[in-house]
Amino acid sequence: MSAFFIATVTVKDGEKFQEYAVRSKETFDISGGEIVLRGKYVAALTGKASHQAAAIVKFQNMNALDDWYNSKAYQALIPLRDEAADMTIVKYEVPQA
């Protein structure tokens, strides 16, 4: 079963966020993660949204996603992430049809 995370982002420091974006992509590449979407917020069709951007990243399965998140490489980026942005990361599992 494929696994995804969706991150919603409100940027606090643009330069630090750009650094985080580049360095986090490197950790996806190592762990087999694939960026499906990375984009800026445009408008809510229903409800309210308070974030500025979002990203969706796909992994082969939940174990791969968890291994990525818990990796030394990604854990080392968390202080930079927290300085750069307010971010919510939620993981999802997609059952096979």
PyMOL commands that set and color helices and strands:
alter all, ss='L'
color gray80, all
select helices_A, chain A and resi 14-31+62-70+72-75+78-84
alter helices_A, ss='H'
color red, helices_A
select strands_A, chain A and resi 2-11+34-40+53-59+85-94
alter strands_A, ss='S'
color yellow, strands_A
deselect
rebuild
show_as cartoon
